């Protein structure tokens, strides 16, 4: 049981951002999309989530073609997208953001204790790293079957970033993250599956550390 793109093409106006990309991620475990800015990794997440339409190819989830299934319906079925920007409700407090995800959110405060004194603060006033913690807390509380995260550890200290990847790796879900480089905490960890993209095409698919992966 996986989620995958099959020969996916995405266009932004006259420009094609994905050129027939095929990737797959297991139903449980961590998959990393690697690539520089402009490589297409964010577009892959959006295509899987349904927030950008395909101009060709398909999205297949648990054996069913969901290419024409709208993003809100994919979310209802258990898909959670954490974008790089605007991932929290800035006008609401931290408490209100968490309560939207789950009535009981003690687990989120255990995962990120720094959020506890920030509960009455409006999310839009938090630092970039604090907003990432809040966004990821909401994803952890969602109990989603598929979790897509664009640059999970952006703005975080190394210790909090390592904790974030530990939390994502422990989820009973298909977790796909987009990063420019393989996070240090994942080096030597098995299994971590990697798809490396360059200019809208996949140049490597395999386990992290496998010979032949482009550097």
N, C-alpha and C positions, 0 to 999 in steps of 0.2 A: 504494500500500500504506500504510494508515493505521491508527491506533487511534482509536476514536470512541465517544462516548455518543450514543444516539439517544432523545430524548424520555424521558430517565432521571428516575425519581422514587426518592427514598430517604427512608425514615421512621425516626426514632428515637422509638419508642413512639408517642404521639399526635401528635408534631410531624413535619411534612414538611420535610426539609432541602433537597431539590432538587425543583423544580417543573417537570418536563418539560424538563430541560436537554439541549440538543443541541450538542456541540462535536466538532471533529475536529483531529487533529494529524498532520503528514506523517511518512512513514517515516524521514526524516532531517532534522534541524533542531531549532530551539529554539522552543518554544511556552510562553507565560507566561500563567498564570491569575492575574488580578488581582482583589483585593477585600479589604475590611476583614474583621476577625474576625466570624464569623457569616455571611459572604456565601455560603459553600458550597464554597469552593475546595478545602479539605482533603477534604471529602466527595467531590468529583469525583475526586481522586487515589485515594481509598480504593475508590471504585466501579470505577475502571479496573483497580485491582490485585486486586479481588475480596475485599477485607477487610470490606466492608459489602455486604449484598445489595440488589438493586434491588426496589422494590415496583411498578415499572412501567418500560417501556422496555427498552433493550438495550445491551450492550457489544459492539462489532464490531471485530475485529482481523484485518487482512489479508483482509477480506471474509468472515470466518467469525464467526458469533454465538457469543461465549464467555461469555454472561451466566451460564450455569449451570456454567461451568468453575471449579473451586475455586482459591483463591489460590495454593496450592502448585504446582498444575499450570501456572498462568500463569507462575510463577517458573521452572519447568523449561523452559518454552518461550522464556524470554529476557526476562521482565519483572522489573525491579528497583525496589522502592519504598524510598525513604529518608524515613521519617516525621520529623516535627518533634522528637519525643521518643522516648527509648528506641530509638535507632537503632544502638547498639553493645552488645556484650556486656560489661556493666560489671565482671563478676567475672573476666574474662579480661584478659591483658595486651594492649598495643597490638600487639605481635608476633603473638600468638595470633589476635587479631581479623583482622589482615591475612592471616595464613596460611590462615585459613578461606576467604578469598576467592580466594587464588592462592598456590601454593607459592613462586613468584618474585614479589616485590612491590617491586622496585627502582623501578619507574615511580611507585609511590605516594609513595615518599620523595623522588623528584625533583620530583613535583608539589607536595608539602608537606614541605620539608626540616625544618620544625620538629618533625615526628613522629619523626625519627631518634633524638634523645636520649631520647625518651619510650618507646621500644620495650619496656623492661622494666616500665614502669608499668602498673598496672591501669587499664583504660579508665574505670572509674567514678570515678577520682580526678582525671581531667582536667577542665580548664575547659570551659565550654560551647562556645567556639570551637574548642578542640582536639578535642572530641568530634565536632563537625561535620566537621572536616578528616578525622578517622578514618573516619567514616561515608561520606563522599564518596569517600575513597580506596578503600574496599571496593566502592563502586558502579563506580568507574573500572576496577577490576581484574576486575569481573564480566563484562565484554564483552557486556553485555546489549543486546538489540534495542530495548527500551523502558526508559527511565530516568525515574522519577517522583520528584521531590524537593520536599519541603515546606520552604520558607524555607531555601535552601541556605546563605546567607551569615550566618545568625543567629549573633551573638556574635563575628564575625570583624572584623578591622581592614579599613579600606577597601582597602588594597593586596591583602590576602589574598582579600577578596570579589571584587575585580576579576579576580584570578588564577583564582578558582573559576569564574566565568562564562566566562572564556576556555577553561578546560578542558572545561566542559560544551558549549560551542559547537563544540569540535573533535571531539566524539565522533561516530563513525559509527553513530548511533542516533537514534531518536525521543526527544527529551528534553522533558519537560513539568515546569515548575517552578511553584510557587505562591508568590506574593509579595503583600504589601500594596500596594507601589508598584513601578513599573518601575525596576529597578536602574540607577544612573547609567551604568554601563558599556555598557548596551544602547541608550541614546539615540543615534539616528542610525545604528545598526547595521542592516543589511538582509541577508536578511529576518528579522524577528522577528515572529511571529504572536502576537496577544493575544486572549484571551477575558476580558472583564471581567464579574464576577458581582456581583449585589446581591440580598441576601435570597433566595438560592436560585434565582435566574433569571439568564440571560445578558442583559446590557444592551448589549453591543458585541462584535463579532467582526471582526477585521481586522488589518492590519499596524500595528505601533507607530508613532505619529506621524501616522497617517491622520486626516484631518479627520473630526470627528463622534464621536471617542472621548470618553466622559464623563471629566471631570477629578475 
